[in-house]
Amino acid sequence: SANHPALDRLSPAALRRELLEPIAWFETQGLPFDRILAYPYGFSSALVEAEAGKAGYESAWLTEGGWSRSPVDRPLARPRLSVRADTAFRATVLQIAYP
């Protein structure tokens, strides 16, 4: 998103701006980009997912849910394994090896 707020707490108009601004920026710069979103702080809702789809995002990632081992029913609410920035390398390896 443009400013990294908790998207599920925004008004519908602010949410749309937050989702569309990055797309517009990449397009005006002429840069290639994937229409993939990582929800700030992992916060989402049915409204956020619907607006992300309307904005043109093809997939979006939460910060919960662990490993995705099967096809995802909701491409705009994909689970992921969250690794904090302050997690030690060895702890990260163990988290990946033993989900």
VENMO-V645763 format. One line per field, one symbol per residue. ss: DSSP state (a for helix, b for strand, c for the rest). burial: b if it has 24 or more other ideal C-beta (glycine too) atoms within 12 Angstrom, else e. A space follows every 50 residues. Layout:
ss = ???
burial = ???
This chain:
ss = ccccccaaaccaaaaaaaaaaaaaaaaaaccccccbbbcaaacccaaaaa aaaaacccbbbbbbbccccccccccccbbbccccccccaaaaaaaaacc
burial = beeeeebbebeeeebbebbbebbeeeeeeeeeeeeebbbbebbbeeebbe bbeebebebbbbeeeeeeeeeeeeebbbbbbeeeeeeeeeeeeeeeeee
